[in-house]
């Protein structure tokens, strides 16, 4: 990865492109130099030249995308930009990079590279089109749409047609995950859309990916299984606050009912009708049923995820060994002179390996846990800390790394983030404040009296507060909940009682809900707190974010519990050093959704009086300063009455 770097030009190129004489002004009439943007760009330039990692929190409105793209392009290095959400990926590839090409770098080339599941697999599409009724009745309309699209598409990226008569079930049939792909043995290799996308990425100056794909590439390289990305010389992680959890998934192992069921389905479709294969497949199905039935009984209350103790794992061992043996025997009976069967055998062996790994956590370093999921239940193994994995796979080989987001430091301290990612001690850190004026643009509302969040009366009190607040904000709000139970309860209580379009998470895909929210403003969207990740709704369509309670992670979450235990073994408080900072960051992200431009104004309402009654509430209020705090609904009304045009 760290190969043949070109010489970096002097950093005065950064000042030229982002300073008062910038050619960007040709395309952006309102362009003006931003001190914070220039500061960040100089820091990124220095980090790339000196090969020292950089963490920089850049407040909303800094213009951080150009602040890292400009020095990245001037460096002459092969650059990867990794994002946490598709929204930002599209913004970079459709807006910022074309802008720089038109104004400053006419020969600039870039490519967007997505995971396998975004590209149509010709082999699976052709096989399915020959016998669609076997796996998915009534697929003819979707197949006809795909056939029409294939005549014109250059990319094979299914995002071009997603939602157009194409169910998720159909898309699963015509895409290939890493296990289903035949690689060099595929008869359609020369027409493979994924390989063509990788060829474009190999030739591009900048490759835009997401965190999951970047980390999957690290895992592939570390295991000697090839690579998903072209060789690169520098990486910029935007939305870096999402990186730790993405890394937790990437460096873990998982065996679930859907994965085994997919193997069974492909076995029926792609292997010969031989009695020994049918018998081996049946043995896998029966052994899997016994193991997953036992795992289901170990789920927490209301089907929540739960850690598995050493005793529980030992009790599961016989069922796990039975499934592992059945998978190994299936791999042995499949003929290895056929590409499809060889791939199926490899998948069975990989399942057996992951099952063995997930059953053997190392105390203090990894945790085994069970989780209910769509289509059944799954056994997971996750690292307690991702730092050692990233050190081995990335940091030890490369220093040109930039990590940025609008929210990384709960109270201006980036050291917890550095430690969580395991970055070296020489990593530089900086906080670039937002140029916006939250003291005049935002208002924080906390009611003086509310039932405790655990009280049965809490949902009804939330519903009353939401009605009062929406009457003053004139709708235009996200109402976000820390649990599906509260979301459902409050949605039921508000049903038919609001004079606005009310959208509820689960009624439609996430992107469709956001389109409706903006297009049919004023609207109200009820969703879980994680919904705001990657959401960008500038302007008055989103003028209030109402949160039912402080967004603490559930203390019984297996990974949260394991990380807290590790901190406490080191003499630190898991609550103070993990749960509290994470909750503060989450609330700051909610505030960031409201203020996307200097003209935006918005209300952040937290319906949890622990902000006022608990000592830790002061840390939340300090983190949200200088946003003024009120407990008075009349003050909320005056805030919205002062909006331009009111």
Buried (B, 14 or more C-beta within 10 A) or exposed (E): BEEEBEEBBEBEBBBBBBEEEBBBBEEEEEBEBBEBBBBBBBBBBBBBBEBBBBBBBBBBBBBBBBBBBBBBBBBBBBBBBBBBBBBBBBBBBEEBBBBBBBBBBEEBEBBBBBBBBBBBBBBBBEBBBEEBEEBBEEBEEBBEBBEEBBEEBEBBBBEBBEEEBBBEEBBBBBBBBBBBBBBEEBEBEEEBBBBBBBEBBBEBBBBBBBBBBBBBBBBBBEEEEEEBBBEBBBBBBBBBBBBBBBBBBBBBBBBBBBBBBBBBBBBEBBBEEEEEBBEBBEBBBEBBBBBBEBBBEBBBEEEBBBBBEEEBBEEBEEBBBBBBBBBBBBBEBBBEEBBBBBBBBBBBBBBBBBBBBBBEBEEEEBBBBBBBEEEBBBBBBBBBBBBEBBBBBBBEEBBBBBBBBBBBBBEEEBEBBBEBBBBBEEBBBBBBBBBBEBEEBBBBBBBEEBBEBEEEEBBBBBBBBBEBBBBBBBBBBBBBBBBEEBBBBBBEBBEEEBEBBBBBBBEBEBEEBBEBBEEEBBBBBBBBBEBBBBBEBBEBBBBBBBBBBBBBBBEEBBBBBBBBBBBEEEEEEBBEBBBBBBBBBBBBBBBBBBBBEEEBBBBBBBBBBBBBEEEBBEBBBEBBEEBBBBBEBEBBBEBBEEEEEE
